[in-house]
């Protein structure tokens, strides 16, 4: 590897690709600063989804996902990344600083993962059972090892208990007017570069076939994925050793990115779920289901989605000028 730094266009392209990372309600709560030979990731507290995520835990998860996406994008462009997380204790919003080293030869694996970034999207419809699950499960366990994150697969016979936790969460939130108003705002049908687009929402009939999901405002006429009678997905839980450790949460977001991209490479659909980790009673139930004493941070549904859903549109992202500042 040689020591020269990537030029501004490489950085722009990588940041543009990385910003397709998932975030709570597509809030995209991040900004990047390229300065000298470094690229800095900062949380954007102005984009905190306050009623849902008052402590900013999911904001940090989202930033962890975009951080890993950025490394994937740079690797595909021929650059290895060296990451320093939480580099300044006096700047809590400064989440990471990256430096880069050129790679002599780019292998096929990072190219596949980078290509998966644009194919991945959050699918809230019911899934068929994932194909090749034992092999994929092994891949996912390996994918989270670098981040010191625990991955548990929910047993099929424990799923009703988890579904009950999902319903409990939605019941507790039903009369939370701040939460409901915020949810409606982020899913409003106006043209925007953020928020959840109407094409990513589902009808009441389609939502009824998914037993574990956040309750979004219904949209559409129903009948999508009509050949699937109910959700047959596998559900994995990502947990950390500590709940109030921002470094752990950031790394869990990185692990989320790794899991989603590996699933996409394998041809699987995914849906990230955080509603049950926002309230203490539901988190307790998740611990019972997994038998893991760690802090559950998020769940992911993984399964097979029928090909060529005409309703799927690529979710809009904020303009590059809003999320990247170059100080060279």
C-alpha positions, -999 to +999 in steps of 0.1 A: +000+000+000+011+035-008+006+066+013-010+091-011-044+106-001-076+102-022-086+133-042-117+153-036-137+135-063-131+101-047-143+115-014-174+130-030-183+098-047-178+077-016-198+100+006-226+102-019-228+064-020-223+060+018-253+083+025-276+057+012-272+041+046-303+035+066-314+059+094-344+063+117-372+076+095-346+084+068-336+113+089-299+111+077-285+127+109-249+130+098-224+154+081-189+149+068-159+172+068-129+165+045-099+183+059-063+177+048-058+140+046-087+131+069-124+127+066-145+134+097-179+121+106-201+143+127-235+137+142-261+163+132-281+170+164-305+192+144-319+161+127-326+142+160-360+126+159-367+139+193-400+122+205-388+088+193-351+090+201-348+116+229-314+103+241-300+101+205-292+064+206-307+057+172-290+088+158-257+072+168-268+039+153-276+056+120-242+073+120-225+040+127-242+026+096-231+055+074-195+051+087-194+015+077-210+023+043-183+049+037-155+024+044-172-001+020-174+026-007-138+036-003-126+000-004-144-005-037-126+027-050-092+013-039-087+028-005-083+011+028-096+030+059-081+036+093-108+047+117-105+065+150-138+066+168-148+093+192-115+111+187-123+142+208-139+139+243-147+177+242-166+173+209-192+145+215-207+150+180-174+142+164-179+105+160-150+094+138-120+105+118-108+084+089-074+083+071-068+063+039-042+042+023-043+031-013-048-006-021-028-022-049-056-045-061-093-043-053-109-077-048-144-088-058-158-088-023-157-051-016-170-044-050-200-067-043-207-050-010-205-015-026-229-025-054-253-038-027-256-003-011-278+009-039-298-023-041-306-024-004-338-008+009-361-012+039-389-036+029-419-035+053-439-062+035-440-099+045-411-120+034-408-156+023-383-178+043-347-169+035-329-193+012-296-209+023-301-197+058-275-218+077-247-205+055-260-169+056-263-171+094-227-181+097-217-152+074-236-128+096-220-140+128-186-135+112-196-100+100-203-086+134-172-100+151-150-069+143-174-046+161-177-066+194-215-069+188-236-099+197-260-114+171-288-137+182-313-154+160-349-156+174-361-192+175-393-199+156-411-210+187-402-177+205-416-156+178-451-152+193-435-138+224-416-113+203-447-104+184-465-097+217-436-073+226-441-055+193-479-051+200-471-040+235-448-013+222-474+000+197-501+000+224-479+021+248-471+046+220-507+048+206-517+078+228-482+095+228-492+125+208-457+138+204-446+104+190-476+101+167-472+137+154-435+132+147-442+099+129-468+116+107-444+144+099-416+120+088-441+101+066-459+130+051-465+127+013-447+160+004-417+159-019-385+159+002-350+146+003-356+129+037-384+111+055-401+078+046-416+080+011-451+068+004-437+040-018-420+025+013-452+025+034-477-004+032-515-008+034-533-019+065-540-053+049-504-059+039-492-047+074-515-072+090-494-101+075-463-089+094-464-097+131-433-077+142-432-042+128-435-005+137-470+008+130-466+034+103-495+054+087-510+031+061-506+038+024-514+021-009-541-003-019-528-036-006-521-069-023-483-065-025-463-097-020-497-114-023-483-149-027-469-147+009-497-155+034-477-142+064-442-132+073-417-161+072-386-141+079-358-149+103-353-123+129-319-114+143-311-092+173-280-071+176-270-064+212-241-045+229-224-051+262-235-017+275-264+006+268-251+040+278-217+037+260-218+057+229-189+039+214-207+005+217-238+020+200-217+035+172-201+001+166-235-015+166-245+008+138-214-003+119-224-039+125-259-032+112-244-019+080-223-051+076-253-074+082-276-055+058-250-055+030-242-092+034-279-100+033-283-079+001-253-096-015-270-129-007-302-118-025-322-113+007-346-085+017-343-068+050-362-046+074-345-029+104-367-026+135-359-003+164-394+004+179-391-024+204-357-012+217-370+023+224-390+012+255-377-007+286-405-033+289-400-045+253-363-046+257-368-069+287-389-092+266-362-093+239-337-104+265-360-132+276-364-143+240-327-143+231-314-154+265-287-127+261-282-103+291-267-076+268-285-045+257-306-051+226-302-023+202-321-033+171-337-062+153-336-071+116-361-091+096-344-112+069-362-131+041-370-136+005-389-109-013-407-115-046-388-100-075-397-069-094-421-051-070-432-022-092-439+000-061-403+001-050-385+034-055-351+044-044-355+065-013-343+101-018-312+114-001-301+149+009-280+168-016-243+162-012-237+199-005-258+196+026-238+167+041-202+172+029-179+201+036-145+201+019-119+224+035-090+217+012 
